[in-house]
Amino acid sequence: MLVPACIWVGIISYLCTIYNSHIESASLYGNGAGIIASIAFFISVFVTAYLRLKYPRLFVPSLQGFIIPFFGLTKGIYNTEFDIMSILGIFYPVLIGGGIALFVNLIIWPETAAKVSETAFGSAIRSMKNVLELIDVEILKECEVSFSDLAASTKLRQVIQTLDNDISKMQNSRKEAKYEIVISYYCPTWFKPLAKTMEGLSKNLYGFSLAVEREGRVIACQKQMQVPKQEQILRFRKQEQDEFRQTRILTESDIIALATENKVEGAKSRIQYTMISRLQSSVQPEIKTFVQICTAIIRCICHRLHSNDVIPRTLGSENDTCTHPTHDHDLFEAMESLKKAKIILQKEYEERRSEPQEDHFLIYTVLFSLTQFGEKLIQLEKEADTLISKRQSYGRFPRVYFPRVNLRKWLNEAGENAKGERSAAEQVIFEQYQTMERQGSLSDEESATSASRGALEKRLSIESDWTDFHNEETTPLQNAPGSHVWNHWLHSFSEWLRTDPVRYAIKFTITMELLALMAWLPVEGANEFYNSNHGQWALLSAMVVFNFTVGSTALQCFFRVLATVIGALAGYICILASNRNERPYVIAILTLAFQIPMWYTMLGTKYPRVGFISLLTMAVINSTNYSNNVYQETLFDPVWKRTITAFIAILVVLAVDQLTWPVWARKVVRKNLSDLLIDTGIQFSKVVSLVCQENTQSYRYKATLKDVQYNTKALKRQYQLTCQMLELSKMEPRMTKGVFPIETYREILQHEQQILYWIEHLLVTQSYISENIRKQIMFPMNAYRKELAASVHLYLFTLACSLRTKSSLPASLPSAEISRKILQQRQAVLWHENYDELCKPPVEENLTVPSDTAIAFDLEKYNKRKEERSAENQIYWQTYAAGSVEVIVEQEAMGELVAKLMGQHVFKAATRDWII
């Protein structure tokens, strides 16, 4: 960034000197050089600011690029002779400082991105081991019913949150190492499959924790609602009569009676789960055995990674021992223990009646999450072996690995965890812009795919009712494009102008132009007054404090004032003790002493900007007083001038930030959250539609699956951006209203996070549902499943509209629970009717042995396979049903919070069951 800025400023300065030398001879305007410099200054600052926000890799170098026009286009522009050293005098000190910093970093405690990545990788594995140990000790207690301790469930959620943070750090550091030159035993790209598998393990543990927490709340609620035994019997008989009446209505008539449901309180389910304690106790030993084996395997993997320098050794890592060279037998035993648990539930289910019960939903979800965890753990051990074998093939010593990516991709990626480099608001800009670019590239890719896909794929599609909607006009009339070329140009320019980097760059450039305006005014002596009082310092102050949102800018301005006072005071003490430049060793020692707390504030606290600005202010005052006193200033003059220019810069920054496209974080939070809820409803509808399709090899299924998988990642990024913007809203004051309800928004986002998990859970589990179940159970109920998806979508859409428009919710919302109940009861009837056929193994598995001596063995094997297949069908179907239950529970809990935020229309004469 320095070289282009120097070339640009050098050309403009040379043009200014030529203009000044011909003013009298050619009768030119006397302040033409000021106009030329101001226009060139605007162009240079705008381009640099835009590139700074567009490409994260240029974020820090662009700060150095700003310095060139700040000084080069405000000083010496009215000279008649061109001095190249006026430009190089700004350029080469920056290069010298950068060279010294690079040399020190290479010599003293060098720390590369690879080391950070390996450390984060080790922390993630140890966090996973801690989670399994907590489950073994605190959750699966032998002295009481499992999952009944809510305190243990809360502790498990906290430990898993730590695991998620470590996984996130691991992914970020791995990506950063991929784009840098590293010296390591292992190439950063080798860690990608391992990191992906660990992220999958974290998701499985998160799903396990949600099921554990739900069971704990159910069991605790059952204990609180204990009544005398006679009342329990009467209530159970009444419940059986109601279920019989509803089943009779659903099976014999198309007229559906809406059952009366209890209102959801918080995140409690409407399902009673009367048998959950007994079911959980029956499979607890098998689950505990599985968890203990998995813990031992994780310890062994940690030991092997330590031994082969994949992750660094830490305190306590010596406890990670490996007793067996391979754990194939242990993993097989662990998976077998889960199979036994499934068969136990299946036998209990068959003894009662061959009809799915909602009491099994959570238990089967726990078993499914642990099964997925076991499969991922097997994959993790294989990938760890593959990673270690790669190092052995490359030798004993570390190697140098260079990034192998194209230039644009390299510019788009940069370190996200460097202290003091970015503020939270600036990070939000980067991620929002990258999200918009991904969406734009996806739409372009879909358009290209749609154009290139001809009649061939239509013929290959085996659905008779396939319709290509790409050929239909789907653009709403409100957004219909213009018919002229200039309409398209203006539309493109308008869209470009709305992007965050462009608006940020324009606001930043206007601020800098106003602060440097005195240097170009057609007033005699204005430029000299500006330079003699160090007007460029105001530009440096504004450059540091200018931010994306109103609240973050105000907070940075406060930090600027505090840090300026600290740095100015420290600099004045240094200069006063050394008496300008008479005692250089004194100023060196004092500067070193004052730097220690400033560097600690920058690198070791949550206020890095205070330390950074303090260092900058002290350095400027020391260098100005220590060097030749060109302007004949006293020792205190740089101190008060630095303070005054900082205050002027703060005032201009706050004014420009309020007048040009002010960004209030709390408004952006509502907008982003409403968009997130709408997109979540669409995602749920698409995921539910997948299980309605009989043929999983059709083009329709594969196209929808691809779209849903991409949207899963996009929704996660959208959720993270909303959370980051919510944290920025804490910085914004509310003058006319009460305190911003940030805790309520956090609860809403927590429910949204759980909804996103359960939707992804539905996406994963539907792929395991067999073709027979799809044809006989799922497909006949498509109309009811569509009603369920529509109810969920409409519910979330209503919440989103309330948040977007700040309007009250209607008095009652569509009940997706009633749609789910109807669907569940109808599917239960179908399951009961087709149970024997669903349990049959596939034809190719029915082995026929002609020998009479093998008939008994063959029959036993057939029955065992039938039992296993029945258990598999149960776990996949039941855990899929649990996903729909939890989505509805979470969205209705979210509805209560939105009603608390925005209000709700209530009829005074209405009964309580009319409200939500």
LUMVEXDO-86205 format. One record per residue (C-alpha): z, y, x. Coordinates in steps of 0.001 Angstrom, whole numbers, padded with zeros to 6 digits, always signed. Layout:
<sites>
ZYX
...
</sites>
This chain:
<sites>
+000000+000000+000000
+000518+002351+002964
-003005+002145+004378
-004906+003012+001142
-002454+005834+000427
-002850+007224+003958
-006644+007123+003733
-006635+008821+000336
-004164+011536+001360
-005993+012069+004647
-009320+012627+002869
-007778+015028+000349
-005909+016959+003059
-009113+017310+005051
-010954+018593+001947
-008169+021113+001356
-008463+022479+004918
-012223+022802+004541
-011746+024631+001250
-009144+026963+002743
-011352+027817+005721
-014191+028923+003394
-012207+030939+000855
-013159+034333+002234
-016686+033514+003360
-017683+031830+000098
-015470+033931-002241
-013620+030860-003549
-010534+030759-005745
-007442+031307-003615
-005361+028420-005023
-008170+025862-005121
-006387+023690-002558
-003360+023480-004871
-005554+022323-007776
-007288+019717-005588
-003947+018435-004266
-002367+018265-007728
-005277+016252-009177
-005309+013911-006164
-001521+013567-006439
-001809+012553-010109
-004490+009947-009377
-002632+008493-006393
+000735+008227-008145
-000764+006797-011358
-002773+004104-009575
+000171+003126-007377
+002594+003021-010332
+000156+000961-012413
-000402-001574-009631
+003334-001684-009013
+003974-002882-012564
+000851-005000-012908
+001400-007065-009757
+005029-008046-009009
+004222-008693-005347
+003497-004960-004902
+006751-003820-006495
+008606-002980-003264
+005592-002051-001053
+004501+000504-003656
+007748+002425-003085
+006574+003001+000474
+003129+003922-000810
+004627+006691-002986
+006091+008447+000056
+002661+009306+001493
+001457+011524-001401
+004981+012851-001990
+004988+014518+001439
+001316+014571+002394
+000042+016399-000707
+002878+018922-001016
+003213+020066+002597
+000503+021751+004685
-002134+021825+001946
-002854+025524+002542
-003553+025116+006264
-006986+025958+007626
-006877+023309+010341
-006505+019575+009754
-003686+017805+011657
-003929+014022+011550
-000318+013701+012703
+000853+015219+009409
-000224+011908+007828
+000548+009526+010676
+003982+011124+011053
+004833+009659+007650
+003055+006352+008281
+004269+005055+011627
+008063+005474+011060
+007757+003174+008058
+005935+000588+010177
+008573+000827+012899
+011360+000319+010352
+009583-002648+008805
+009001-004225+012209
+012669-003872+013183
+013795-005369+009837
+011429-008323+010278
+012600-008943+013842
+016287-008889+012842
+015678-011231+009913
+013896-013706+012172
+016553-013656+014905
+019881-013356+013105
+020631-015990+010419
+017069-016459+009182
+016959-017488+005560
+013647-018611+004083
+012582-019282+000526
+012589-023010+001288
+016295-022919+002121
+017069-021083-001121
+014981-023618-003041
+016748-026599-001444
+020159-025054-002129
+019285-024447-005779
+017951-027994-006046
+021236-029404-004726
+023269-027249-007128
+021225-028526-010080
+021790-032186-009161
+025515-031646-008647
+025763-029840-012000
+024092-032826-013663
+026619-035141-012035
+029456-032908-013296
+028089-033111-016846
+028003-036917-016776
+031531-037093-015351
+032780-034755-018083
+031142-036915-020765
+032765-040022-019311
+036263-038538-019015
+036568-035923-021760
+034090-036921-024475
+034151-040725-024513
+037916-041123-024749
+039249-044609-025408
+042449-043498-027092
+040834-041703-030039
+037639-041345-032021
+034824-040095-029796
+033562-036553-030152
+036576-035553-032278
+037936-033177-029620
+036300-029803-030313
+037772-028328-027131
+036012-031017-025096
+032759-030334-026967
+033061-026633-026155
+033725-027444-022513
+030678-029731-022480
+028518-026911-023856
+029769-024597-021083
+029056-027143-018353
+025567-027758-019736
+025002-023989-019804
+025838-023961-016096
+023373-026823-015616
+020654-024873-017463
+021276-021847-015237
+021030-024004-012122
+017814-025589-013395
+016376-022122-014049
+017316-020963-010546
+015805-024120-009103
+012500-023548-010891
+012348-019877-009881
+013196-020532-006244
+010698-023391-006079
+007936-021151-007387
+008896-018391-004956
+008811-020781-002010
+005345-021933-003039
+003963-018432-002505
+005606-017759+000863
+005350-019016+004439
+008174-021520+004895
+009497-023687+007693
+010917-026902+006298
+010798-030680+006367
+009220-030675+002918
+006355-028696+001413
+007513-026595-001590
+004786-028095-003792
+006239-031580-003269
+009268-030632-005382
+007271-029929-008553
+007420-033421-010169
+011075-033741-009207
+011905-030352-010733
+009992-031172-013915
+011894-034426-014330
+015240-032703-013795
+014338-030138-016423
+013655-033008-018831
+017046-034541-017998
+018694-031194-018743
+016984-031045-022150
+018213-034536-023018
+021787-033609-022108
+021484-030427-024161
+020377-032449-027200
+023251-034851-026607
+025700-031926-026530
+024350-030543-029828
+024789-033924-031524
+028277-034286-030017
+029286-030834-031207
+027959-031525-034713
+029838-034835-034904
+032997-033157-033673
+032776-030533-036416
+032082-033179-039056
+035049-035310-037997
+037341-032281-037777
+036240-031173-041236
+036920-034646-042610
+040458-034576-041206
+041134-031203-042815
+039817-032336-046176
+041825-035534-046452
+043049-036149-050000
+045080-038918-051634
+043384-042285-051707
+042935-042321-055476
+041083-039032-055415
+038850-040356-052646
+037954-043400-054737
+037137-041287-057777
+035026-038921-055707
+033171-041825-054052
+032397-043393-057443
+031146-040069-058782
+028972-039665-055680
+027476-043140-056190
+026694-042313-059834
+025017-039051-058839
+022963-040796-056162
+021922-043513-058644
+020917-040927-061258
+018905-038882-058719
+017207-041995-057334
+016250-043120-060847
+014767-039713-061599
+012823-039639-058351
+011412-043124-058636
+010545-043250-062303
+009301-039795-063046
+007471-036915-061400
+009981-034491-062844
+012406-033583-060070
+015909-032409-060812
+017357-030026-058260
+020647-031390-057085
+023639-029110-056784
+024573-028612-053131
+027566-027179-051387
+027031-023876-049634
+026650-024034-045869
+029463-022334-044006
+028436-021236-040545
+026556-024131-039014
+028096-026951-041067
+025797-029547-042551
+025606-030291-046260
+025573-034008-045494
+029052-035512-045734
+028651-038223-043060
+031405-040378-044557
+030825-043317-042173
+030281-041389-038956
+033661-042177-037345
+033273-045923-037889
+029669-045946-036693
+030517-044000-033562
+033428-046271-032706
+031219-049356-033018
+028808-048202-030267
+031217-046247-028055
+031751-049010-025412
+028010-049404-024851
+027529-045628-024535
+030409-045365-022075
+028937-048152-019935
+025591-046377-019880
+027131-043040-018844
+029171-044644-016039
+026101-046371-014606
+024059-043162-014776
+026821-041260-012980
+026823-043800-010161
+023024-043560-009860
+023117-039751-009702
+025703-039960-006914
+023481-042370-005024
+020477-040056-005405
+022568-037142-004099
+023624-039227-001101
+020048-040165-000250
+018832-036586-000599
+021642-035369+001668
+020869-038024+004248
+017184-037070+004397
+017725-033264+004525
+016229-032648+001086
+019290-030699-000057
+022024-029157+002116
+025430-030732+002427
+028301-028983+000676
+032040-029389+000372
+032664-032622-001515
+029231-034092-000870
+030802-036777+001312
+032138-038332-001905
+028589-039146-002967
+028149-042678-001680
+025468-045266-002274
+026594-048880-002533
+023188-050421-003275
+019821-049710-001647
+018121-049974-005031
+019416-049478-008561
+016762-051298-010550
+019309-053840-011744
+021856-051133-012646
+019273-049111-014556
+018162-052229-016416
+021788-052935-017314
+022254-049348-018520
+019215-049487-020768
+020301-052876-022091
+023672-051401-023082
+021872-048849-025223
+019747-051596-026764
+022931-053405-027751
+024220-050236-029378
+021011-049900-031400
+021193-053529-032534
+024836-053069-033562
+023854-050171-035806
+020872-052134-037099
+023033-055108-038108
+025511-052808-039835
+022612-051183-041610
+021135-054520-042763
+024486-055785-044042
+024787-052755-046290
+021264-052352-047635
+017779-051944-046259
+017569-048236-046906
+018016-045402-044356
+021291-043531-044659
+021934-039983-043552
+025139-041104-041867
+023013-042689-039145
+021125-039506-038270
+023504-038114-035643
+024414-041495-034143
+020767-042387-033653
+020151-038918-032184
+022836-039549-029590
+021279-042910-028704
+017779-041428-028563
+018888-038602-026243
+020612-041061-023920
+017605-043400-023964
+015319-040545-022981
+017811-039579-020276
+017780-043117-018880
+013980-043219-018751
+013882-039833-017012
+016549-041002-014562
+014392-043984-013602
+011528-041577-013033
+013773-039252-011006
+014756-042040-008616
+011123-043003-008065
+010118-039406-007391
+013016-038953-004974
+011790-042013-003046
+008255-040584-003028
+009503-037230-001698
+011483-038860+001112
+008546-041083+002078
+006315-037999+002461
+008689-036535+005009
+008791-039795+006951
+004995-039832+007175
+004913-036317+008674
+007450-036869+011479
+011006-035887+012383
+010607-032145+012941
+010131-029341+010381
+006683-027894+009862
+005205-024553+008854
+003663-024500+005367
+001395-021664+004241
+000755-020688+000595
-002521-022079-000703
-003283-019906-003715
-005863-017266-004517
-005065-013598-003905
-004628-012562-007532
-002248-015392-008295
-000292-014571-005148
-000006-010927-006259
+001210-011986-009706
+004144-013938-008304
+007134-012528-006462
+010816-013127-005907
+012865-012541-009030
+016347-012842-007569
+016271-010269-004761
+019255-007969-005130
+018425-004304-005525
+014671-004785-005833
+014315-004886-009600
+016403-003808-012508
+016661-005883-015665
+014355-003490-017523
+011698-003702-014817
+011873-007486-014932
+011289-007335-018692
+008092-005339-018122
+006768-007952-015706
+007480-010856-018041
+006139-009117-021144
+002914-008215-019374
+002524-011740-017997
+003108-013154-021486
+000401-010891-022913
-001995-011929-020138
-001320-015625-020833
-001989-015129-024531
-005192-013226-023754
-006427-015877-021360
-005590-018600-023898
-007562-016868-026647
-010524-016451-024288
-010302-020107-023326
-010182-021155-026976
-013210-019002-027730
-015137-020535-024851
-014092-024028-025908
-015090-023301-029476
-018506-022067-028358
-019178-025000-026045
-017958-027631-028490
-021027-028612-030459
-021806-031223-033015
-020957-033998-030569
-017206-033698-030984
-017621-033316-034710
-019452-036644-034773
-016832-038166-032510
-014081-037072-034873
-013288-040047-037065
-011727-038041-039873
-013969-037762-042867
-012266-034580-044069
-012448-032724-040740
-013330-029067-041122
-014241-026718-038291
-012463-023497-039150
-013803-021726-036048
-017059-020958-037820
-015298-019187-040686
-014437-015495-040693
-010653-015317-040297
-010191-011702-039167
-008123-009775-041754
-009829-006782-043308
-007046-004547-042037
-008012-005450-038461
-011765-005768-038940
-013658-004571-035815
-016010-001601-035951
-019763-002033-036132
-020635+000406-033328
-020391-000003-029580
-018147+003003-029216
-015724+001395-031703
-015293-001534-029335
-014872+000786-026342
-012234+002850-028094
-010479-000308-029292
-010375-001727-025752
-009127+001579-024356
-006462+001802-027083
-005257-001727-026374
-005126-000986-022634
-003197+002229-023303
-000583+000302-025296
+000312-002048-022455
+003667-001527-020785
+002369-000946-017220
-000008+001813-018379
+002596+003671-020400
+005147+003287-017654
+002654+004597-015087
+001746+007620-017247
+005402+008544-017827
+006182+008082-014148
+003190+010198-013074
+004022+013027-015473
+007582+013120-014114
+006419+013287-010512
+003803+015920-011339
+006411+018172-012932
+008822+017799-010013
+006084+018637-007485
+004517+021427-009547
+006134+024226-007551
+004229+023154-004437
+000889+023973-006144
+001743+027078-008185
-000452+030134-007506
+002614+032164-006537
+003071+033667-003106
+005710+031794-001126
+006255+029056-003762
+004993+026250-001519
+007081+027472+001413
+010199+027737-000758
+009580+024224-002089
+009279+022698+001390
+012108+024693+002991
+014519+023418+000325
+013288+019802+000553
+011726+019628-002897
+010335+016202-002052
+013862+014827-002295
+013687+015292-006057
+010621+013016-006089
+012524+010342-004195
+015460+010571-006621
+013205+010300-009682
+011355+007368-008120
+014609+005436-007846
+016131+006189-011277
+013023+006017-013489
+013164+002921-015689
+011597+001229-018702
+014095+001749-021533
+016078+004828-022497
+019412+003130-021933
+018556+001661-018544
+017157+005026-017365
+020351+006803-018447
+022459+004189-016665
+020401+004543-013480
+020814+008318-013667
+024580+007862-013828
+024428+005544-010829
+022254+008126-009059
+024880+010854-009505
+027708+008601-008348
+025773+007226-005385
+024511+010688-004355
+028069+011995-004174
+029198+008981-002142
+026222+009073+000234
+026306+012847+000653
+030018+012778+001449
+029572+009962+003971
+026613+011739+005602
+028483+015032+005851
+031457+013326+007527
+029119+011684+010059
+027338+014971+010910
+030566+016969+010990
+032178+014505+013400
+029154+014459+015708
+028498+018223+015380
+024849+017630+014523
+023409+015887+017634
+025972+016679+020321
+027798+013340+020061
+025194+010676+019105
+027552+007729+019674
+029974+009115+017108
+027340+009389+014408
+026096+005871+015243
+029572+004335+014919
+030426+006202+011718
+027081+005369+010162
+027641+001695+010957
+031148+001823+009465
+029974+003482+006234
+027073+001048+005859
+029335-001997+005519
+030758-001190+002037
+027383+000185+000928
+025549-003001+001892
+028255-005066+000234
+027854-003026-002967
+024110-003604-002834
+024153-007339-002080
+027520-008594-003283
+028218-006792-006559
+026526-006273-009920
+025780-002630-009065
+023147-002950-006339
+021516+000406-007084
+024733+002264-006213
+024747+000749-002740
+021009+001270-002257
+021046+004955-003290
+024187+005626-001226
+022447+004231+001854
+019322+006269+001137
+021278+009517+000645
+023369+009068+003787
+020277+008233+005851
+018395+011309+004624
+021273+013698+005335
+021970+012211+008761
+018343+012252+009851
+017759+015786+008530
+020794+017272+010295
+020399+015251+013467
+016721+016137+014039
+015399+019541+015045
+016665+022193+012650
+013262+023595+011612
+014568+025598+008642
+017729+026863+010413
+020091+025138+007999
+023837+024814+008307
+025518+021428+008355
+026357+021619+004668
+022945+022837+003461
+021294+019369+003328
+024313+018085+001416
+024150+020536-001483
+020340+020597-001485
+020254+016826-001753
+022734+016966-004647
+020891+019746-006499
+017484+018049-006175
+019017+014833-007511
+020386+016647-010579
+017034+018357-011220
+015241+015018-010936
+017662+013419-013409
+017129+016164-015982
+013331+015924-015739
+013401+012117-015926
+015586+012117-019050
+013391+014736-020733
+010114+012919-020020
+011604+009584-021023
+012619+010983-024412
+009374+012850-025125
+006713+010333-024044
+006839+006873-025647
+010620+006389-025572
+011544+002709-025510
+014825+001878-027249
+015908-001630-026365
+017636-002260-029702
+014424-001459-031597
+012429-003743-029335
+015052-006463-029901
+014531-006347-033660
+010758-006385-033272
+010762-009246-030754
+013281-011240-032764
+011271-010884-035969
+008097-011977-034159
+010004-014898-032691
+011217-016056-036110
+007725-015840-037599
+006254-017806-034705
+009060-020351-035016
+008192-020973-038666
+004534-021468-037756
+005521-023843-034962
+007682-025902-037324
+004804-026245-039781
+002434-027407-037053
+004925-029925-035644
+005671-031355-039084
+001943-031683-039762
+001593-034026-036764
+003690-036774-038318
+001604-036533-041511
-001480-037811-039691
-002100-041550-039611
-004444-041639-036625
-002961-040255-033404
-006301-040659-031589
-008222-038274-033815
-009498-034906-032676
-007423-033133-035303
-004197-034671-033996
-004980-034031-030330
-006056-030424-030918
-002898-029686-032917
-000733-031425-030321
-002233-029369-027492
-001705-026166-029427
+001903-027062-030237
+002719-027964-026634
+001446-024607-025415
+003333-022750-028144
+006536-024555-027145
+006404-022906-023731
+005333-019563-025204
+008273-019569-027632
+010704-020242-024790
+009343-017268-022846
+009509-015148-025992
+013122-016199-026551
+014068-015348-022963
+012448-011913-023232
+014391-011197-026419
+017651-012197-024722
+016890-009946-021745
+016076-007007-024008
+019307-007604-025932
+021272-007228-022703
+019518-003899-022095
+020625-002650-025516
+024241-002565-024260
+023304+000465-022146
+022135+002566-025087
+024549+004900-026904
+024566+005294-030692
+025436+008854-031636
+025192+008680-035424
+026254+005077-036124
+028877+002590-035132
+028793+000210-032195
+025615-001839-031921
+026396-005368-033259
+025309-007149-030106
+027555-010173-030700
+025899-010849-034061
+022484-010713-032429
+023693-013121-029762
+024802-015577-032432
+021397-015293-034110
+019666-015992-030802
+021956-018954-030185
+020920-020469-033519
+017298-019679-032667
+017650-021502-029351
+018972-024556-031158
+016157-024388-033718
+013620-024315-030885
+015268-027368-029342
+015225-029330-032608
+011576-028441-033210
+010759-029730-029743
+012888-032768-030573
+010675-033383-033619
+007605-033017-031438
+008843-035655-028986
+010144-038160-031506
+007045-038089-033725
+005013-039515-030843
+007195-042673-030923
+006754-043334-034637
+004470-046321-035042
+001175-046348-036902
+002530-048665-039615
+005389-046307-040434
+002986-043378-040498
+000725-045157-042972
+003360-046698-045224
+006214-044173-045066
+005015-040809-043746
+001493-040358-045081
+002286-040996-048788
+004919-038233-048633
+002635-035534-047182
+002865-033334-050266
+006676-033290-050119
+006702-032751-046365
+004365-029812-046864
+006861-028307-049326
+009622-028758-046763
+007584-027014-044043
+006657-024213-046430
+010301-023660-047390
+011413-023451-043754
+008523-021159-042877
+009155-018886-045853
+012884-018719-045098
+012289-017660-041490
+009546-015252-042562
+011937-013567-044991
+014577-013174-042277
+011966-011756-039910
+010771-009185-042453
+014337-008087-043106
+014935-007532-039393
+011589-005809-038833
+011958-003351-041724
+015778-003064-041684
+015822-003950-045389
+018293-006075-047315
+017671-009739-047947
+016871-010888-051502
+019687-012245-053622
+018566-015836-053085
+016343-017539-050544
+014212-020708-050854
+016317-023798-050218
+014651-026023-047678
+017588-028422-048009
+016575-029370-051549
+013024-030084-050366
+014398-032176-047514
+016712-034090-049849
+013881-034939-052207
+011681-036048-049316
+014480-038162-047829
+015230-039951-051093
+011571-040762-051780
+011081-042038-048233
+014209-044162-048535
+012690-045895-051555
+009449-046552-049649
+011408-047858-046678
+013317-050265-048904
+010106-051563-050474
+008261-052073-047153
+011202-053082-044947
+010129-056686-044220
+006607-055700-043320
+007782-052855-041054
+010013-055211-039064
+007221-057645-038204
+006147-057540-034537
+002482-056785-033817
+000034-059660-034076
-000467-059877-030327
+003290-060383-029835
+003483-063366-032200
+003251-066125-029610
+002347-069552-031045
+003401-072479-028898
+001892-075815-030030
+004646-077911-028456
+007335-079110-030887
+010046-078693-028244
+009290-074975-027988
+009408-074210-031703
+013119-073371-031680
+012736-071169-028618
+009692-069461-030110
+011490-068780-033393
+014508-067386-031572
+012248-065107-029519
+010406-064008-032641
+013656-063128-034419
+014924-061250-031397
+011710-059260-031135
+011840-058584-034871
+015407-057336-034525
+014488-055076-031596
+011444-053706-033397
+013509-052956-036484
+016059-051132-034317
+013290-049155-032592
+011763-048135-035904
+015175-047056-037095
+016065-044930-034086
+012760-043065-033996
+012624-042458-037720
+016300-041567-038071
+016399-039184-035133
+013251-037508-036421
+014975-036996-039767
+017992-035551-037936
+015749-032845-036459
+014792-031579-039913
+018434-031570-041000
+019543-029537-038004
+016698-027026-038296
+017704-026300-041884
+021393-026045-041008
+020723-023635-038143
+018340-021422-040112
+020759-021080-043002
+023553-020161-040592
+021139-017602-039167
+020499-016315-042699
+024189-015543-043155
+024184-013527-039941
+021064-011575-040938
+022692-010831-044294
+025698-009515-042409
+023418-007302-040310
+020989-005977-042897
+022797-006555-046175
+021761-008490-049250
+020843-007637-052820
+023552-009032-055083
+023616-009026-058873
+027095-008054-060000
+026970-010464-062925
+025486-013340-060897
+027463-016429-059943
+028154-017402-056364
+025440-020058-056255
+022798-017336-056620
+023552-015936-053177
+021651-017490-050245
</sites>
